[in-house]
Amino acid sequence: MSPQKVREVVRQIQGLPALKAKHVLAVIPRKSARAVAKTLDSAIANAENNNGLKAENLIVKEALALTASRLKRFTPKARGSAGPIIKRNSHIKIILSDQ
């Protein structure tokens, strides 16, 4: 999924408490919201298991959608030429804080 599509969703959860951000993502009708929700669930689970933090105290400190590698494909065009198709990918990064 392109980073531009993911950034629209990620901007909406920055600065929110983690559980509230989870509820916000549940009502956004976009495919990218489901991918961000999975990443947020993973970040919450990591904070609970690795650092012993409680989910109620966590805040989304930073949420980013960075550009990943692109797949380059070609489609046939008129008169034997080819037109490029660029399939963009993204890295979703969520940083949680307990402050």
N, CA, C and O atoms as a MOPAC input file, in Angstrom:
PM7 MOZYME 1SCF
protein

 N      0.84400 1    -1.16400 1     0.00000 1
 C      0.00000 1     0.00000 1     0.00000 1
 C      0.89900 1     1.23900 1     0.00000 1
 O      1.93400 1     1.26100 1     0.66600 1
 N      0.50800 1     2.24100 1    -0.73100 1
 C      1.35800 1     3.41900 1    -0.86100 1
 C      1.41700 1     4.19900 1     0.45200 1
 O      0.43800 1     4.23700 1     1.19800 1
 N      2.55300 1     4.81700 1     0.73200 1
 C      2.70100 1     5.57300 1     1.97500 1
 C      1.71300 1     6.73300 1     2.07400 1
 O      1.29400 1     7.10300 1     3.17100 1
 N      1.34800 1     7.29800 1     0.94300 1
 C      0.41200 1     8.41700 1     0.95300 1
 C     -0.94700 1     7.99900 1     1.51600 1
 O     -1.56400 1     8.75200 1     2.27000 1
 N     -1.40800 1     6.81800 1     1.15700 1
 C     -2.69100 1     6.31900 1     1.66000 1
 C     -2.61200 1     5.99700 1     3.15000 1
 O     -3.57200 1     6.22000 1     3.88800 1
 N     -1.48100 1     5.47800 1     3.58800 1
 C     -1.31900 1     5.11500 1     4.99600 1
 C     -1.17500 1     6.36100 1     5.86800 1
 O     -1.68200 1     6.39300 1     6.98900 1
 N     -0.48800 1     7.38800 1     5.36200 1
 C     -0.27500 1     8.61400 1     6.13700 1
 C     -1.58300 1     9.30200 1     6.51400 1
 O     -1.68100 1     9.90500 1     7.58200 1
 N     -2.59300 1     9.21600 1     5.64000 1
 C     -3.89000 1     9.82100 1     5.94800 1
 C     -4.49700 1     9.22400 1     7.21300 1
 O     -5.14300 1     9.93000 1     7.98800 1
 N     -4.29300 1     7.94200 1     7.42000 1
 C     -4.83600 1     7.25800 1     8.59700 1
 C     -3.94500 1     7.48600 1     9.81100 1
 O     -4.43700 1     7.70200 1    10.91800 1
 N     -2.63400 1     7.43600 1     9.59900 1
 C     -1.67300 1     7.53600 1    10.69500 1
 C     -1.74600 1     8.90900 1    11.37500 1
 O     -1.57800 1     9.01100 1    12.59100 1
 N     -1.99500 1     9.95300 1    10.59700 1
 C     -2.09100 1    11.30900 1    11.16600 1
 C     -3.23600 1    11.43700 1    12.17100 1
 O     -3.17900 1    12.26400 1    13.08100 1
 N     -4.26400 1    10.62100 1    12.00300 1
 C     -5.43700 1    10.73200 1    12.86700 1
 C     -5.21700 1    10.15300 1    14.26000 1
 O     -5.98200 1    10.46400 1    15.17300 1
 N     -4.19400 1     9.31900 1    14.45200 1
 C     -4.00500 1     8.68500 1    15.76000 1
 C     -2.82700 1     9.25400 1    16.54000 1
 O     -2.62200 1     8.87000 1    17.69200 1
 N     -2.05700 1    10.14600 1    15.95800 1
 C     -0.90500 1    10.69400 1    16.66600 1
 C     -1.36400 1    11.50100 1    17.88300 1
 O     -2.26700 1    12.33200 1    17.79000 1
 N     -0.73200 1    11.24100 1    19.00800 1
 C     -1.03500 1    11.96600 1    20.22900 1
 C     -2.20800 1    11.41600 1    21.02300 1
 O     -2.47000 1    11.90300 1    22.12200 1
 N     -2.91500 1    10.43200 1    20.51800 1
 C     -4.06100 1     9.86700 1    21.22600 1
 C     -3.59500 1     8.77700 1    22.19300 1
 O     -2.53900 1     8.17900 1    21.99000 1
 N     -4.37400 1     8.52000 1    23.23900 1
 C     -4.10800 1     7.33200 1    24.05800 1
 C     -4.25500 1     6.08000 1    23.19000 1
 O     -5.07200 1     6.04500 1    22.27100 1
 N     -3.46800 1     5.07200 1    23.48700 1
 C     -3.39800 1     3.88700 1    22.62900 1
 C     -4.75200 1     3.18800 1    22.47200 1
 O     -5.10100 1     2.76200 1    21.37100 1
 N     -5.51000 1     3.06800 1    23.55300 1
 C     -6.80500 1     2.38100 1    23.45500 1
 C     -7.81400 1     3.19700 1    22.66100 1
 O     -8.62500 1     2.63900 1    21.92300 1
 N     -7.76500 1     4.52500 1    22.80900 1
 C     -8.66100 1     5.38200 1    22.02400 1
 C     -8.27500 1     5.33000 1    20.54500 1
 O     -9.14800 1     5.33100 1    19.67700 1
 N     -6.98400 1     5.28700 1    20.25900 1
 C     -6.52300 1     5.18100 1    18.87400 1
 C     -7.01000 1     3.87800 1    18.24600 1
 O     -7.34000 1     3.83000 1    17.06100 1
 N     -7.05000 1     2.82700 1    19.05400 1
 C     -7.53800 1     1.52700 1    18.57500 1
 C     -9.01200 1     1.61400 1    18.17600 1
 O     -9.42300 1     1.03700 1    17.16900 1
 N     -9.80300 1     2.33600 1    18.97300 1
 C    -11.22900 1     2.50800 1    18.66300 1
 C    -11.42400 1     3.40400 1    17.43700 1
 O    -12.33100 1     3.17000 1    16.63800 1
 N    -10.59100 1     4.41200 1    17.28500 1
 C    -10.68300 1     5.29600 1    16.12300 1
 C    -10.38600 1     4.51100 1    14.85100 1
 O    -11.08400 1     4.66900 1    13.85000 1
 N     -9.36100 1     3.66900 1    14.88200 1
 C     -9.00900 1     2.88200 1    13.70400 1
 C    -10.10100 1     1.87200 1    13.34200 1
 O    -10.24600 1     1.50200 1    12.17700 1
 N    -10.86200 1     1.43000 1    14.33700 1
 C    -11.90900 1     0.43400 1    14.07800 1
 C    -13.05400 1     1.01000 1    13.24500 1
 O    -13.75200 1     0.25900 1    12.56400 1
 N    -13.25700 1     2.31600 1    13.28600 1
 C    -14.37900 1     2.91000 1    12.55500 1
 C    -13.96200 1     3.58700 1    11.24900 1
 O    -14.81800 1     4.08600 1    10.51900 1
 N    -12.68600 1     3.61200 1    10.94700 1
 C    -12.23500 1     4.20200 1     9.68100 1
 C    -12.40100 1     3.16200 1     8.57400 1
 O    -11.83200 1     2.07500 1     8.66700 1
 N    -13.17600 1     3.47700 1     7.52100 1
 C    -13.46800 1     2.47800 1     6.49100 1
 C    -12.41200 1     2.42800 1     5.38300 1
 O    -12.74200 1     2.59300 1     4.20900 1
 N    -11.15900 1     2.20400 1     5.74300 1
 C    -10.08400 1     2.13200 1     4.75500 1
 C     -9.25400 1     0.88200 1     5.01000 1
 O     -9.12300 1     0.42900 1     6.14700 1
 N     -8.70000 1     0.33600 1     3.94300 1
 C     -7.86400 1    -0.85300 1     4.07000 1
 C     -6.60800 1    -0.53500 1     4.87800 1
 O     -6.12500 1    -1.37300 1     5.63900 1
 N     -6.08700 1     0.66800 1     4.71100 1
 C     -4.87400 1     1.05200 1     5.43600 1
 C     -5.12800 1     1.13600 1     6.94200 1
 O     -4.19800 1     0.94800 1     7.72600 1
 N     -6.35300 1     1.41100 1     7.36100 1
 C     -6.67400 1     1.47000 1     8.78900 1
 C     -6.51300 1     0.09900 1     9.43700 1
 O     -6.10900 1     0.00600 1    10.59600 1
 N     -6.82400 1    -0.96200 1     8.70300 1
 C     -6.65400 1    -2.30700 1     9.24800 1
 C     -5.17600 1    -2.64200 1     9.42600 1
 O     -4.79500 1    -3.27700 1    10.40900 1
 N     -4.34700 1    -2.21700 1     8.47700 1
 C     -2.90700 1    -2.47600 1     8.58700 1
 C     -2.29700 1    -1.69700 1     9.75000 1
 O     -1.44500 1    -2.21700 1    10.47000 1
 N     -2.73500 1    -0.44900 1     9.93400 1
 C     -2.23300 1     0.36800 1    11.04000 1
 C     -2.72600 1    -0.19700 1    12.37100 1
 O     -1.99300 1    -0.17200 1    13.36000 1
 N     -3.95600 1    -0.70400 1    12.40800 1
 C     -4.49700 1    -1.29600 1    13.63200 1
 C     -3.70200 1    -2.52700 1    14.04800 1
 O     -3.46300 1    -2.73300 1    15.23800 1
 N     -3.29000 1    -3.34900 1    13.08300 1
 C     -2.47800 1    -4.52100 1    13.40000 1
 C     -1.13200 1    -4.10000 1    13.97800 1
 O     -0.63800 1    -4.71000 1    14.92600 1
 N     -0.54100 1    -3.05400 1    13.40200 1
 C      0.74600 1    -2.56700 1    13.89100 1
 C      0.59300 1    -1.98800 1    15.29300 1
 O      1.46300 1    -2.18600 1    16.14100 1
 N     -0.50600 1    -1.27500 1    15.54600 1
 C     -0.75600 1    -0.71400 1    16.87500 1
 C     -0.95200 1    -1.82200 1    17.90400 1
 O     -0.43900 1    -1.72900 1    19.01900 1
 N     -1.69000 1    -2.86800 1    17.53900 1
 C     -1.87800 1    -4.00200 1    18.45400 1
 C     -0.54000 1    -4.64800 1    18.80200 1
 O     -0.29800 1    -5.01900 1    19.95000 1
 N      0.32000 1    -4.77800 1    17.80400 1
 C      1.63800 1    -5.35200 1    18.02900 1
 C      2.48000 1    -4.46800 1    18.94900 1
 O      3.18800 1    -4.97400 1    19.82100 1
 N      2.40300 1    -3.15000 1    18.75600 1
 C      3.17100 1    -2.22100 1    19.59300 1
 C      2.67700 1    -2.25900 1    21.04400 1
 O      3.48100 1    -2.19900 1    21.97500 1
 N      1.36900 1    -2.35700 1    21.23400 1
 C      0.80800 1    -2.44000 1    22.58500 1
 C      1.24700 1    -3.73700 1    23.25800 1
 O      1.63200 1    -3.73400 1    24.42700 1
 N      1.18700 1    -4.85000 1    22.51800 1
 C      1.59600 1    -6.14200 1    23.07900 1
 C      3.08300 1    -6.13800 1    23.42900 1
 O      3.47600 1    -6.69300 1    24.45500 1
 N      3.91000 1    -5.52100 1    22.59100 1
 C      5.34000 1    -5.44100 1    22.87800 1
 C      5.60300 1    -4.61400 1    24.13300 1
 O      6.45600 1    -4.97200 1    24.94600 1
 N      4.87800 1    -3.51700 1    24.29400 1
 C      5.06900 1    -2.66700 1    25.47000 1
 C      4.65800 1    -3.39700 1    26.74600 1
 O      5.30500 1    -3.26000 1    27.78500 1
 N      3.57700 1    -4.17600 1    26.66100 1
 C      3.11300 1    -4.91500 1    27.84000 1
 C      4.06700 1    -6.05800 1    28.20000 1
 O      4.41500 1    -6.23100 1    29.36800 1
 N      4.48600 1    -6.83000 1    27.21000 1
 C      5.29400 1    -8.01600 1    27.47700 1
 C      6.76200 1    -7.69700 1    27.73500 1
 O      7.37000 1    -8.25900 1    28.64500 1
 N      7.32700 1    -6.80400 1    26.94200 1
 C      8.76500 1    -6.55200 1    27.04600 1
 C      9.11700 1    -5.53800 1    28.13000 1
 O     10.15200 1    -5.66400 1    28.78400 1
 N      8.26600 1    -4.53700 1    28.32400 1
 C      8.59000 1    -3.46000 1    29.26400 1
 C      7.69600 1    -3.43400 1    30.50000 1
 O      7.92400 1    -2.62900 1    31.40300 1
 N      6.69200 1    -4.28900 1    30.55900 1
 C      5.81700 1    -4.35300 1    31.72600 1
 C      4.91900 1    -3.14300 1    31.89600 1
 O      4.54900 1    -2.81400 1    33.02200 1
 N      4.55400 1    -2.46800 1    30.80500 1
 C      3.68600 1    -1.29100 1    30.87200 1
 C      2.22900 1    -1.70800 1    30.71900 1
 O      1.92800 1    -2.77000 1    30.17500 1
 N      1.33000 1    -0.85600 1    31.20700 1
 C     -0.10200 1    -1.12600 1    31.08000 1
 C     -0.64400 1    -0.38500 1    29.86300 1
 O     -0.23300 1     0.73800 1    29.56900 1
 N     -1.57500 1    -1.03000 1    29.15800 1
 C     -2.13900 1    -0.46300 1    27.93500 1
 C     -2.91900 1     0.81900 1    28.20500 1
 O     -2.99800 1     1.68700 1    27.33600 1
 N     -3.49900 1     0.94700 1    29.40400 1
 C     -4.29600 1     2.13700 1    29.72400 1
 C     -3.43400 1     3.39200 1    29.81500 1
 O     -3.93700 1     4.49900 1    29.62300 1
 N     -2.14400 1     3.23500 1    30.10500 1
 C     -1.26000 1     4.38100 1    30.29300 1
 C     -0.49700 1     4.77000 1    29.03600 1
 O      0.19700 1     5.78700 1    29.03100 1
 N     -0.61000 1     3.98700 1    27.97200 1
 C      0.18700 1     4.22700 1    26.77600 1
 C     -0.42500 1     5.30200 1    25.89000 1
 O     -1.64500 1     5.40100 1    25.76000 1
 N      0.44000 1     6.10300 1    25.28500 1
 C      0.04600 1     7.16200 1    24.36300 1
 C      0.82300 1     6.96800 1    23.06700 1
 O      1.99800 1     6.60100 1    23.09500 1
 N      0.17200 1     7.21400 1    21.93000 1
 C      0.85200 1     7.12300 1    20.64800 1
 C      1.71600 1     8.37700 1    20.50500 1
 O      1.22700 1     9.45300 1    20.16300 1
 N      2.99800 1     8.21200 1    20.77300 1
 C      3.91500 1     9.34500 1    20.72400 1
 C      4.23900 1     9.73000 1    19.28200 1
 O      4.28700 1    10.91200 1    18.94200 1
 N      4.46000 1     8.72500 1    18.44100 1
 C      4.82700 1     8.98400 1    17.05600 1
 C      4.29100 1     7.85300 1    16.19200 1
 O      4.38500 1     6.68100 1    16.55900 1
 N      3.73400 1     8.20900 1    15.05300 1
 C      3.24200 1     7.21900 1    14.09400 1
 C      3.66200 1     7.67100 1    12.70500 1
 O      3.33500 1     8.77800 1    12.27900 1
 N      4.38800 1     6.81200 1    12.00000 1
 C      4.94600 1     7.17600 1    10.70400 1
 C      4.59100 1     6.14200 1     9.65200 1
 O      4.41200 1     4.96300 1     9.95500 1
 N      4.49400 1     6.59500 1     8.42200 1
 C      4.35600 1     5.71100 1     7.26700 1
 C      5.49300 1     6.07100 1     6.32100 1
 O      5.42800 1     7.07000 1     5.60400 1
 N      6.52600 1     5.25200 1     6.32700 1
 C      7.72100 1     5.52900 1     5.54200 1
 C      7.69400 1     4.76300 1     4.22300 1
 O      7.02800 1     3.73500 1     4.09800 1
 N      8.42400 1     5.27800 1     3.25200 1
 C      8.48500 1     4.65700 1     1.93400 1
 C      9.34400 1     3.39600 1     1.97000 1
 O     10.43900 1     3.40000 1     2.53400 1
 N      8.85200 1     2.33500 1     1.37600 1
 C      9.59700 1     1.08300 1     1.26500 1
 C      9.99200 1     0.88200 1    -0.20100 1
 O      9.81700 1     1.77800 1    -1.02600 1
 N     10.51500 1    -0.27800 1    -0.50900 1
 C     10.92300 1    -0.54900 1    -1.88500 1
 C      9.69900 1    -0.58300 1    -2.79900 1
 O      8.59100 1    -0.90200 1    -2.36800 1
 N      9.92400 1    -0.25100 1    -4.06200 1
 C      8.84000 1    -0.22200 1    -5.03600 1
 C      9.00900 1    -1.35800 1    -6.03300 1
 O     10.12500 1    -1.67000 1    -6.44700 1
 N      7.90200 1    -1.97000 1    -6.41400 1
 C      7.92500 1    -2.99600 1    -7.45200 1
 C      7.67100 1    -2.31000 1    -8.79100 1
 O      6.71100 1    -1.55400 1    -8.93700 1
 N      8.53100 1    -2.57700 1    -9.75800 1
 C      8.38600 1    -1.95800 1   -11.07500 1
 C      7.89900 1    -3.01300 1   -12.06500 1
 O      8.53200 1    -4.05300 1   -12.24600 1
 N      6.79100 1    -2.73400 1   -12.68600 1
 C      6.19400 1    -3.61300 1   -13.68100 1
 C      5.92400 1    -2.80000 1   -14.94500 1
 O      5.98000 1    -1.57100 1   -14.92500 1
 N      5.63300 1    -3.48900 1   -16.03100 1
 C      5.34200 1    -2.79700 1   -17.28200 1
 C      4.07500 1    -3.36300 1   -17.89400 1
 O      3.78500 1    -4.55300 1   -17.77500 1
 N      3.32900 1    -2.49100 1   -18.54800 1
 C      2.11200 1    -2.89700 1   -19.23300 1
 C      2.24800 1    -2.54800 1   -20.71600 1
 O      2.82800 1    -1.51600 1   -21.05200 1
 N      1.73100 1    -3.37900 1   -21.59400 1
 C      1.84900 1    -3.08500 1   -23.02600 1
 C      1.03900 1    -1.84900 1   -23.41300 1
 O     -0.06000 1    -1.61800 1   -22.90800 1
 N      1.61300 1    -1.06500 1   -24.32100 1
 C      0.95200 1     0.13000 1   -24.83900 1
 C      0.87800 1     0.04000 1   -26.36200 1
 O      1.27900 1    -0.95800 1   -26.96200 1
 N      0.37100 1     1.07800 1   -26.95500 1
 C      0.19500 1     1.09800 1   -28.40600 1
 C      1.53700 1     1.06100 1   -29.13700 1
 O      2.54600 1     1.54900 1   -28.62800 1
 N      1.53500 1     0.48300 1   -30.32500 1
 C      2.68500 1     0.42500 1   -31.22900 1
 C      3.89400 1    -0.27800 1   -30.62500 1
 O      5.03400 1     0.08300 1   -30.92000 1
 N      3.65600 1    -1.26800 1   -29.79200 1
 C      4.73500 1    -2.09100 1   -29.27300 1
 C      5.54100 1    -1.49000 1   -28.14700 1
 O      6.57000 1    -2.04700 1   -27.76500 1
 N      5.10600 1    -0.37300 1   -27.60900 1
 C      5.85700 1     0.22200 1   -26.50400 1
 C      5.32400 1    -0.30300 1   -25.17400 1
 O      4.34300 1    -1.04600 1   -25.13800 1
 N      5.97500 1     0.08900 1   -24.09000 1
 C      5.56200 1    -0.37500 1   -22.76100 1
 C      5.42700 1     0.82300 1   -21.83600 1
 O      6.19900 1     1.77800 1   -21.91900 1
 N      4.44300 1     0.76100 1   -20.95700 1
 C      4.23800 1     1.82000 1   -19.97200 1
 C      4.53900 1     1.30200 1   -18.58000 1
 O      4.17900 1     0.17200 1   -18.25200 1
 N      5.19300 1     2.10700 1   -17.75600 1
 C      5.57300 1     1.63600 1   -16.41800 1
 C      4.40400 1     1.60700 1   -15.43900 1
 O      3.50200 1     2.44400 1   -15.49700 1
 N      4.43900 1     0.63000 1   -14.54300 1
 C      3.53000 1     0.55200 1   -13.40100 1
 C      4.41300 1     0.45900 1   -12.17300 1
 O      5.24500 1    -0.44300 1   -12.07700 1
 N      4.24500 1     1.37900 1   -11.23300 1
 C      5.04500 1     1.38300 1   -10.01200 1
 C      4.13400 1     1.03600 1    -8.84100 1
 O      3.20800 1     1.78300 1    -8.52300 1
 N      4.39800 1    -0.09400 1    -8.20500 1
 C      3.60500 1    -0.53300 1    -7.05800 1
 C      4.35100 1    -0.14400 1    -5.79300 1
 O      5.38900 1    -0.72400 1    -5.47300 1
 N      3.82500 1     0.83300 1    -5.07800 1
 C      4.50700 1     1.38200 1    -3.91600 1
 C      4.15500 1     0.60400 1    -2.65200 1
 O      3.04000 1     0.10400 1    -2.50500 1
 N      5.12300 1     0.50900 1    -1.74300 1
 C      4.95100 1    -0.16000 1    -0.46100 1
 C      5.35100 1     0.79700 1     0.64900 1
 O      6.00800 1     1.80800 1     0.40200 1
 N      4.95100 1     0.47400 1     1.87100 1
 C      5.27500 1     1.36400 1     2.98500 1
 C      5.64500 1     0.57200 1     4.23000 1
 O      5.23400 1    -0.57500 1     4.40800 1
 N      6.43200 1     1.21500 1     5.08400 1
 C      6.75800 1     0.70300 1     6.40800 1
 C      5.95100 1     1.50800 1     7.41000 1
 O      5.99400 1     2.73800 1     7.38800 1
 N      5.21600 1     0.83900 1     8.28900 1
 C      4.42900 1     1.52400 1     9.32000 1
 C      5.19400 1     1.42300 1    10.63000 1
 O      5.55800 1     0.33100 1    11.06600 1
 N      5.43500 1     2.57400 1    11.25400 1
 C      6.21000 1     2.62900 1    12.49400 1
 C      5.39300 1     3.38000 1    13.54100 1
 O      4.99100 1     4.52300 1    13.32000 1
 N      5.14600 1     2.73100 1    14.68800 1
 C      4.38700 1     3.34400 1    15.78000 1
 C      5.22200 1     3.28600 1    17.03600 1
 O      5.69100 1     2.21900 1    17.43100 1
 N      5.41000 1     4.43800 1    17.66800 1
 C      6.17000 1     4.54300 1    18.91100 1
 C      5.19700 1     4.91600 1    20.02700 1
 O      4.49000 1     5.91900 1    19.93100 1
 N      5.16500 1     4.11200 1    21.07600 1
 C      4.29400 1     4.35800 1    22.21700 1
 C      5.11800 1     4.86400 1    23.40100 1
 O      6.29500 1     4.53700 1    23.55100 1
 N      4.46200 1     5.67000 1    24.23300 1
 C      5.11500 1     6.19900 1    25.43300 1
 C      4.13200 1     6.09600 1    26.59000 1
 O      2.91800 1     6.09400 1    26.38700 1
 N      4.66300 1     6.01100 1    27.79800 1
 C      3.79000 1     5.95300 1    28.97800 1
 C      3.69800 1     7.29700 1    29.68500 1
 O      3.16800 1     7.37000 1    30.79400 1
 N      4.19000 1     8.33700 1    29.08200 1
 C      4.15500 1     9.67300 1    29.71000 1
 C      3.06900 1    10.51600 1    29.11100 1
 O      2.88900 1    11.66600 1    29.51100 1

